[in-house]
Amino acid sequence: MSTSQSTESVAEKLAAVFQRSGYVRRQSARRLAADGYMGYKKGDEIRFVAASRSELASVQRLLRRAGFEPGRPFAKGRKFALPVYGRKAVQQLLSLLHDNRAA
């Protein structure tokens, strides 16, 4: 399997997971202006929600293969959320997901 085919496969799998249960959190420019950086330190992030620990591990592997460094996963109800932080990473990941979204 060539590298481009492998990358496309990874992107397609990530797009399918994101389409099913992912979401984006954006930094609020209004709140940042009101509270300043020291009062409001939230930034952009994209979150993948996994139903099980095995799915969580799979999404972590896919993100690393695609060149992204996932944050620390956390419990969200009975599921697990896996964030990817940073405005640049979010833009790159959304572009990759948009280009390879599941049909």
Secondary structure, DSSP 8 states (H G I E B T S, - for coil): --HHHHHHHHHHHHHHHHHHH-EEE---HHHHHHHHHHH-----EEEEEESSHHHHHHHHHHHHHTT------EEETTEEEEEEE-HHHHHHHHHHHHHT---
